[in-house]
Amino acid sequence: MNRLLIALFLGLTPRFGLAADNSPAVSTNKPAVIEIVSEDGFEYDFNKGEAVYRGNVVVRDAQMIITSQILTAQFVKSATNTAARPGQPMISNQLGAKVESIVAEGGVVVISQRDKRFAKGEKAVYTTKTDTVVLTGTPGNQPSVHFGTNHFFKANRIIYDRRNGKFRGEGNTDSRFDQTGGL
């Protein structure tokens, strides 16, 4: 199993995450940790500023877990990537590069760490600048967000605004809510 730890500077707000040994971590002014684990290895290209993980990839931070078959992390190209600004992820000090975006592909599942609601799609793009996850599917297989067992919505494109804790669906939508017992 391959692991790469990414520090996410979260300002002075208390956050809960996982330490490098997978034990719970609480921090008020230290970076939380994003962990990426894959079964089939990873490749880091310093020239492109890109890491590609393959095979049952799991990304975990204080807010969410993302699983996929392939994950590509793109890093900001800069000669001074050794320290991140507040709110900017960066690769742990050994590599010293800030994360610009993460693209997960192939059977993507995004799980909320807070309330365990989840979303499914074929591709998820996380952008650090906007702190959003955009989930897309394939024709006939729209991405979906699930709230419990019988509540969900589907849309052509689903945007999760992590900063504000909001989901939004765009395009053709379908929502289902179990109203057992009536309205």
Salt bridges, closest charged atoms under 4 A:
GLU35 OE2 - ARG3 NH1 2.20
ASP61 OD2 - ARG162 NH2 2.93
ASP115 OD2 - ARG117 NH1 2.85
ASP131 OD1 - ARG162 NE 2.83
GLU170 OE1 - ARG157 NE 2.92
GLU170 OE2 - ARG168 NH2 3.22
ASP174 OD1 - ARG176 NE 3.24
